[in-house]
Amino acid sequence: MSFSAYPKYKDSGIEWLGLIPEHWKALRLKYACTVFPSNVDKHFRDNETSVSLCNYTDVYYNEKITNNIKFMQATASVEQIQKFTLRAGDTIITKDSEAADDIAIAAYVPEDMANVVCGYHLSMVRPFNEINGAFVKRLFDSAYAKARFAVAANGLTRVGLGQYALDNITLPFPPFVEQTAIAAFLDRETGKIDALIAEQEKLLALLAEKRQATISHAVTRGLNPNAPMKDSGIAWLGEVPEHWEVSTLKYHWTVSDCKHITADFVEDGFPLASIREVQGQYVSLKDAKKTTLYFYNLLIEGGRNPVAGDLIFSRNATVGEVAQVTEEHPKFAMGQDVCLLKKIGNDNSSDYFQLVIRSSVVEKQIKSIMIGSTFKRINVEDIRSLVIPVPSVREQKTIAAFVQRENDKFNSLIDQICTQIGFLKERRTALIAAAVTGKIDVRNTVSEVQAS
């Protein structure tokens, strides 16, 4: 769909904004809305009233705040309830975060929400008369507003928007009827784009399931569909090829825990591979922290020196992630929360065992033995005791090569879908920016839809 421009434009007087339609106004936000930060925290107090709390994640992950959201429960004072209860037309924004990209994320409140109050780390933007709240929400979604807020944000480890920055951002406002038309247009068009993105994301999920199924089938059934099978004796594993061994990891690989030493970090030194560095096929040291030669020597003591063909296994938080060490890696040591797996003998393929560890065969075992309620981890002895199917090294290599070829096909499809999703998101962003800054005139498109 193509859109025409407005007949006449004028200089907004704002360099970042440029030209706006002749009949629009460029206003500081404080002249269009009341902006006020919430001070309602997540605590329960005996002398306060129970409320549902709209918190940071509710806003961050939702375009609209509705009663379909499962809100956190908390308490608030009478004054807080009067001031921060959500009303139809409000826009709720994130006012601080760890990154500038995450501030001024907006969610719209389409209807009054009794007993739901705005929580801490958020600000409420309540429109004056003749200002459409849904249009205000779209202004916050625009690339123009996001860029201005990113510049205005303060802080180092945590960035935030002060009251002055929020009150004094200059934004374009058409007449009320036109605000309403633009908001309706964007709801309709972004809804179409969001539906297309959702379809592509479902396809990504299906491809991920298919890839996992391909790996799991290859490492438990092999590649020969006519091979005689035997009962593995393990309910969740089922049958395996008759000539395969079913064993535990410790008979094929040694498992060494990291040294629990707090190393000094330096600008230029030896990289440390912790859980962040083992989330791909190969260990990634690009952004790894570095330590001194002294600590490096301490950390590799006891056969803990990673060499090509070894596997680094995450046993904390991202339990089950495993990455391989290659010839190209410089000297590095294990950081915290990982284990080093080294082959016992030459009858093992690193590629194959990495696939086994990433397969549903091991995933099921890990889920059953992980400990910790909020912070999951696995003991080293449990890692050594993981049950694995073991074909000959020749068959291991054949299976690994087959899976790599299949993975290449999956990755090609996934890249295409991700590219398409990227295009759709860019289209969405550009459409919002063009509509709310008056670069396109969408009034006729709304009236045409209403007429039909």
C-alpha positions as CSV (number, residue, x, y, z in Angstrom):
1,M,0.0,0.0,0.0
2,S,1.4,3.4,-0.9
3,F,0.4,6.7,0.8
4,S,0.4,10.3,-0.3
5,A,2.0,13.2,1.6
6,Y,0.0,16.1,3.1
7,P,-0.7,19.0,0.7
8,K,1.4,21.6,2.7
9,Y,4.1,21.4,5.3
10,K,5.8,23.9,7.7
11,D,9.1,23.9,9.6
12,S,8.4,22.4,13.1
13,G,11.2,24.5,14.6
14,I,12.8,21.2,15.8
15,E,15.9,20.0,14.0
16,W,15.2,16.3,14.7
17,L,11.6,16.6,13.6
18,G,11.9,18.7,10.5
19,L,8.8,19.5,8.5
20,I,5.3,18.7,9.8
21,P,1.9,19.2,8.1
22,E,0.9,22.8,8.1
23,H,-2.1,22.4,10.5
24,W,-0.2,20.3,13.0
25,K,1.4,21.7,16.2
26,A,4.8,20.8,17.8
27,L,4.2,20.7,21.5
28,R,6.2,19.8,24.6
29,L,4.7,16.7,26.1
30,K,3.8,18.6,29.3
31,Y,1.4,20.8,27.3
32,A,-0.5,17.7,26.0
33,C,-0.3,15.2,28.9
34,T,0.4,14.9,32.6
35,V,3.5,12.7,33.2
36,F,4.1,11.3,36.6
37,P,6.3,8.5,37.9
38,S,5.0,5.8,40.2
39,N,6.3,5.1,43.6
40,V,4.3,1.9,44.3
41,D,6.7,-0.9,45.1
42,K,6.1,-4.7,45.3
43,H,5.8,-4.9,49.1
44,F,2.9,-5.9,51.3
45,R,2.1,-3.6,54.2
46,D,-0.6,-4.3,56.8
47,N,-1.9,-0.8,56.8
48,E,-2.4,-0.6,53.1
49,T,-5.0,-1.9,50.6
50,S,-4.4,-4.9,48.4
51,V,-4.0,-4.1,44.7
52,S,-3.0,-5.6,41.4
53,L,0.3,-4.1,40.3
54,C,1.1,-3.3,36.7
55,N,4.9,-3.8,36.7
56,Y,7.8,-3.3,34.4
57,T,7.6,-6.6,32.5
58,D,3.8,-6.1,31.9
59,V,4.6,-2.9,30.0
60,Y,7.8,-4.2,28.3
61,Y,6.1,-7.2,26.8
62,N,2.6,-5.9,26.0
63,E,1.3,-3.4,23.5
64,K,-1.8,-2.9,25.6
65,I,-2.5,-3.3,29.3
66,T,-5.7,-5.4,29.8
67,N,-7.3,-7.6,32.4
68,N,-6.0,-10.6,30.4
69,I,-2.6,-10.0,32.1
70,K,-1.9,-11.9,35.3
71,F,-0.8,-9.0,37.5
72,M,1.4,-9.2,40.6
73,Q,-0.3,-8.6,43.9
74,A,0.9,-6.0,46.3
75,T,-0.5,-3.2,48.5
76,A,-0.8,0.6,48.1
77,S,-1.9,3.5,50.2
78,V,-5.2,5.3,49.6
79,E,-3.3,8.3,48.0
80,Q,-1.3,6.0,45.7
81,I,-4.5,4.2,44.6
82,Q,-6.1,7.5,43.8
83,K,-3.2,8.7,41.8
84,F,-1.9,5.6,40.1
85,T,-5.0,3.5,39.2
86,L,-5.0,2.9,35.5
87,R,-7.6,4.8,33.4
88,A,-8.7,4.5,29.9
89,G,-6.4,6.5,27.6
90,D,-3.3,6.2,29.8
91,T,0.0,5.3,28.4
92,I,2.5,3.6,30.7
93,I,6.2,3.8,30.0
94,T,9.4,2.3,31.3
95,K,11.3,5.2,32.8
96,D,14.6,3.5,33.6
97,S,16.5,0.3,32.7
98,E,20.0,-1.1,32.2
99,A,20.1,0.0,28.6
100,A,18.9,3.1,26.8
101,D,17.0,0.9,24.2
102,D,14.8,-0.3,27.0
103,I,13.6,3.1,28.3
104,A,10.3,4.8,27.2
105,I,8.9,1.4,26.1
106,A,5.1,2.1,26.0
107,A,1.9,0.2,26.6
108,Y,-1.6,1.6,26.1
109,V,-4.5,1.3,28.6
110,P,-7.7,1.0,26.5
111,E,-10.2,0.9,29.4
112,D,-10.5,1.8,33.1
113,M,-8.9,-0.8,35.3
114,A,-10.2,-0.7,38.8
115,N,-7.8,-1.9,41.4
116,V,-4.8,-2.1,39.0
117,V,-2.1,0.5,39.8
118,C,1.0,1.5,38.1
119,G,4.2,0.1,39.7
120,Y,7.7,1.3,40.4
121,H,10.2,2.0,37.5
122,L,7.3,3.2,35.4
123,S,5.7,6.5,34.5
124,M,2.1,7.3,33.6
125,V,1.3,9.6,30.7
126,R,-2.2,10.8,31.0
127,P,-3.6,12.9,28.1
128,F,-5.4,16.2,28.4
129,N,-8.7,16.8,26.7
130,E,-8.4,16.9,22.9
131,I,-5.4,14.5,23.1
132,N,-5.9,10.9,22.1
133,G,-4.1,8.4,24.4
134,A,-3.8,5.8,21.7
135,F,-2.0,8.4,19.5
136,V,0.3,9.3,22.4
137,K,1.3,5.6,22.7
138,R,2.2,5.5,19.0
139,L,4.3,8.7,19.4
140,F,6.4,6.8,22.0
141,D,6.7,3.9,19.6
142,S,8.2,6.1,16.9
143,A,11.9,6.1,16.0
144,Y,11.9,9.9,16.5
145,A,10.8,9.7,20.1
146,K,13.1,6.7,20.9
147,A,16.1,8.6,19.6
148,R,15.3,11.7,21.6
149,F,14.8,9.7,24.8
150,A,18.0,7.8,24.3
151,V,19.9,11.1,24.1
152,A,18.1,12.5,27.1
153,A,18.7,9.4,29.3
154,N,21.1,9.7,32.2
155,G,23.2,7.2,34.1
156,L,26.0,4.7,33.7
157,T,25.2,1.2,35.0
158,R,21.5,2.1,34.9
159,V,20.0,4.7,32.7
160,G,16.8,6.7,33.3
161,L,14.6,9.5,32.2
162,G,14.1,12.4,34.6
163,Q,10.9,14.3,34.9
164,Y,12.3,17.3,32.9
165,A,13.3,15.1,30.0
166,L,9.9,13.6,29.8
167,D,8.0,16.8,30.2
168,N,10.0,18.7,27.7
169,I,10.3,16.4,24.7
170,T,8.7,18.1,21.7
171,L,6.3,15.9,19.8
172,P,4.0,16.5,16.8
173,F,0.2,16.7,17.4
174,P,-2.5,16.9,14.7
175,P,-6.1,17.8,15.6
176,F,-7.9,15.3,17.8
177,V,-10.0,13.7,15.0
178,E,-6.8,13.2,13.0
179,Q,-5.0,11.7,16.1
180,T,-7.8,9.2,16.4
181,A,-7.6,8.4,12.7
182,I,-3.9,7.8,12.8
183,A,-4.1,5.6,15.9
184,A,-6.9,3.5,14.3
185,F,-4.8,3.2,11.1
186,L,-1.7,2.1,12.9
187,D,-3.7,-0.4,15.0
188,R,-5.0,-2.0,11.8
189,E,-1.8,-2.0,9.8
190,T,0.6,-3.0,12.7
191,G,-1.9,-5.7,13.5
192,K,-1.5,-7.2,10.0
193,I,2.3,-7.0,10.3
194,D,2.3,-8.5,13.8
195,A,0.2,-11.4,12.4
196,L,2.7,-12.0,9.7
197,I,5.6,-11.9,12.2
198,A,3.8,-14.3,14.4
199,E,3.4,-16.8,11.5
200,Q,7.1,-16.6,10.7
201,E,8.0,-17.1,14.4
202,K,5.8,-20.2,14.5
203,L,7.6,-21.5,11.5
204,L,10.9,-20.8,13.3
205,A,9.7,-22.8,16.3
206,L,8.6,-25.7,14.0
207,L,12.0,-25.7,12.4
208,A,13.7,-25.8,15.8
209,E,11.6,-28.8,16.8
210,K,12.3,-30.5,13.5
211,R,16.1,-29.9,13.9
212,Q,16.0,-31.3,17.5
213,A,14.0,-34.3,16.4
214,T,16.6,-35.0,13.6
215,I,19.5,-34.8,16.0
216,S,17.8,-37.0,18.6
217,H,16.8,-39.6,16.1
218,A,20.3,-39.8,14.6
219,V,22.0,-40.2,17.9
220,T,19.6,-42.8,19.2
221,R,18.6,-44.8,16.1
222,G,21.5,-44.2,13.7
223,L,21.2,-43.6,10.0
224,N,20.4,-47.2,8.8
225,P,16.6,-47.7,9.0
226,N,17.1,-51.4,8.5
227,A,19.6,-52.0,11.3
228,P,18.6,-54.6,13.9
229,M,17.5,-53.0,17.1
230,K,17.7,-54.0,20.8
231,D,16.0,-52.8,24.0
232,S,18.4,-50.3,25.7
233,G,16.9,-51.3,29.1
234,I,16.1,-47.6,29.7
235,A,12.5,-46.6,29.4
236,W,13.1,-43.0,28.1
237,L,15.7,-44.2,25.6
238,G,13.9,-47.2,24.1
239,E,15.5,-49.2,21.4
240,V,18.9,-48.6,19.9
241,P,20.8,-50.3,17.1
242,E,21.9,-53.8,18.2
243,H,25.6,-53.2,17.8
244,W,25.6,-49.9,19.8
245,E,26.7,-49.7,23.4
246,V,24.7,-47.9,26.1
247,S,27.0,-46.5,28.7
248,T,27.6,-43.6,31.0
249,L,29.6,-40.5,30.0
250,K,32.5,-41.1,32.5
251,Y,33.6,-44.2,30.7
252,H,34.3,-42.2,27.5
253,W,35.1,-38.7,28.8
254,T,36.7,-37.3,31.9
255,V,34.7,-34.5,33.6
256,S,36.6,-31.8,35.5
257,D,34.9,-29.1,37.4
258,C,36.2,-25.5,37.1
259,K,38.5,-24.3,39.9
260,H,36.6,-22.3,42.3
261,I,39.0,-19.4,42.3
262,T,38.1,-15.7,42.0
263,A,40.5,-14.5,39.4
264,D,41.7,-10.9,38.8
265,F,40.4,-9.4,35.5
266,V,42.8,-7.5,33.2
267,E,42.5,-5.7,29.9
268,D,45.0,-7.9,28.1
269,G,45.5,-11.4,29.3
270,F,44.2,-15.0,29.0
271,P,40.5,-15.4,28.2
272,L,38.1,-17.2,30.6
273,A,35.3,-19.3,29.3
274,S,32.2,-19.3,31.6
275,I,28.6,-20.0,30.8
276,R,28.2,-17.1,28.4
277,E,31.0,-18.4,26.2
278,V,29.6,-21.9,25.7
279,Q,26.2,-21.1,24.1
280,G,27.1,-22.0,20.5
281,Q,28.6,-24.9,18.6
282,Y,32.1,-23.6,19.4
283,V,33.5,-21.7,22.4
284,S,33.3,-18.0,21.8
285,L,35.9,-15.9,23.4
286,K,35.1,-12.6,21.6
287,D,33.7,-10.9,24.7
288,A,35.3,-13.1,27.4
289,K,36.8,-11.6,30.5
290,K,40.6,-12.0,30.8
291,T,42.9,-12.8,33.6
292,T,46.7,-12.7,34.4
293,L,49.3,-15.4,33.7
294,Y,49.3,-16.2,37.4
295,F,45.6,-17.0,37.6
296,Y,45.6,-18.7,34.2
297,N,48.2,-21.2,35.6
298,L,46.2,-21.8,38.7
299,L,43.0,-22.4,36.8
300,I,44.4,-25.0,34.4
301,E,46.1,-27.0,37.1
302,G,45.0,-30.7,37.4
303,G,44.5,-31.3,33.7
304,R,42.1,-28.4,33.2
305,N,43.9,-27.0,30.2
306,P,41.3,-26.9,27.3
307,V,42.7,-28.2,24.0
308,A,41.1,-28.8,20.5
309,G,38.4,-31.5,20.7
310,D,37.5,-30.8,24.3
311,L,34.0,-29.8,25.3
312,I,33.1,-27.1,27.8
313,F,29.8,-27.9,29.6
314,S,27.6,-25.4,31.5
315,R,26.5,-26.8,34.8
316,N,24.9,-23.6,36.2
317,A,22.0,-21.5,35.0
318,T,22.2,-22.5,31.3
319,V,22.6,-26.1,32.2
320,G,23.2,-28.4,29.3
321,E,24.8,-25.9,26.9
322,V,28.0,-27.4,25.5
323,A,30.6,-25.9,23.1
324,Q,33.7,-27.4,21.5
325,V,37.3,-26.2,21.6
326,T,39.0,-25.8,18.2
327,E,42.6,-25.5,17.0
328,E,41.9,-21.8,16.3
329,H,41.3,-20.9,20.0
330,P,44.1,-19.1,21.8
331,K,45.1,-20.4,25.2
332,F,42.3,-20.0,27.7
333,A,41.0,-21.3,31.0
334,M,37.7,-22.2,32.4
335,G,35.9,-19.6,34.4
336,Q,33.1,-20.3,36.8
337,D,30.1,-22.6,36.5
338,V,31.4,-24.8,33.7
339,C,33.1,-28.2,33.4
340,L,35.8,-29.5,31.0
341,L,35.2,-32.8,29.1
342,K,38.2,-34.6,27.7
343,K,38.1,-37.8,25.6
344,I,39.3,-41.1,27.1
345,G,41.2,-42.8,24.2
346,N,40.6,-42.1,20.5
347,D,37.3,-44.0,20.0
348,N,35.2,-40.9,20.5
349,S,34.1,-38.1,18.2
350,S,33.8,-34.7,19.8
351,D,31.2,-33.7,17.2
352,Y,29.1,-36.7,17.9
353,F,29.2,-36.4,21.7
354,Q,28.4,-32.7,21.5
355,L,25.3,-33.7,19.6
356,V,24.3,-36.3,22.1
357,I,24.7,-33.9,25.0
358,R,22.5,-31.3,23.1
359,S,19.9,-34.0,22.2
360,S,16.6,-34.8,24.0
361,V,18.4,-38.0,25.3
362,V,20.5,-36.0,27.7
363,E,18.1,-33.1,28.1
364,K,15.5,-35.4,29.7
365,Q,18.1,-36.7,32.2
366,I,19.3,-33.2,33.0
367,K,15.8,-32.0,33.8
368,S,15.2,-34.9,36.2
369,I,18.4,-34.3,38.2
370,M,18.8,-30.5,38.2
371,I,18.8,-28.9,41.7
372,G,17.8,-25.4,42.8
373,S,14.4,-23.7,42.7
374,T,15.2,-20.4,40.9
375,F,18.8,-20.9,39.9
376,K,19.2,-24.3,38.3
377,R,22.4,-26.3,38.4
378,I,23.7,-29.9,38.1
379,N,26.4,-31.7,40.2
380,V,29.6,-32.9,38.5
381,E,29.0,-36.5,39.5
382,D,25.6,-36.4,37.9
383,I,27.2,-35.2,34.7
384,R,29.6,-38.1,34.8
385,S,26.7,-40.4,35.2
386,L,24.7,-39.3,32.2
387,V,23.6,-42.3,30.1
388,I,24.5,-42.1,26.4
389,P,24.2,-44.3,23.3
390,V,27.7,-45.0,21.9
391,P,28.2,-46.4,18.3
392,S,31.6,-47.0,16.8
393,V,33.8,-44.0,16.2
394,R,33.4,-44.4,12.5
395,E,29.6,-44.3,12.8
396,Q,29.8,-41.4,15.3
397,K,31.7,-39.4,12.6
398,T,29.1,-40.4,9.9
399,I,26.2,-39.4,12.1
400,A,27.9,-36.1,13.0
401,A,28.6,-35.3,9.3
402,F,24.9,-36.1,8.4
403,V,23.6,-33.9,11.2
404,Q,25.9,-31.0,10.1
405,R,24.5,-31.2,6.5
406,E,21.0,-31.2,7.9
407,N,21.8,-28.3,10.2
408,D,23.1,-26.3,7.2
409,K,19.8,-26.8,5.5
410,F,17.9,-25.8,8.6
411,N,20.2,-22.8,9.2
412,S,19.6,-21.6,5.6
413,L,15.8,-21.7,6.1
414,I,16.1,-20.0,9.5
415,D,18.2,-17.2,8.1
416,Q,15.7,-16.6,5.4
417,I,12.8,-16.4,7.9
418,C,14.8,-14.2,10.2
419,T,15.6,-11.9,7.3
420,Q,11.9,-11.7,6.5
421,I,11.0,-11.0,10.1
422,G,13.6,-8.2,10.1
423,F,12.0,-6.7,7.0
424,L,8.6,-6.8,8.6
425,K,9.8,-5.2,11.8
426,E,11.5,-2.4,9.8
427,R,8.3,-1.9,7.9
428,R,6.4,-1.6,11.1
429,T,8.8,0.9,12.6
430,A,8.9,3.0,9.5
431,L,5.1,3.0,9.2
432,I,4.6,4.2,12.7
433,A,7.3,6.9,12.4
434,A,5.8,8.2,9.0
435,A,2.2,8.3,10.3
436,V,2.8,10.1,13.7
437,T,5.2,12.6,12.2
438,G,3.0,13.5,9.3
439,K,5.2,12.2,6.5
440,I,2.2,10.3,5.1
441,D,-1.4,11.2,5.1
442,V,-3.6,8.2,6.2
443,R,-6.9,10.0,6.8
444,N,-8.5,8.7,3.6
445,T,-7.4,5.1,4.3
446,V,-9.3,5.2,7.6
447,S,-12.4,6.7,6.1
448,E,-12.3,4.1,3.2
449,V,-12.2,1.3,5.7
450,Q,-15.0,2.7,7.8
451,A,-17.1,3.2,4.6
452,S,-16.5,-0.5,3.6
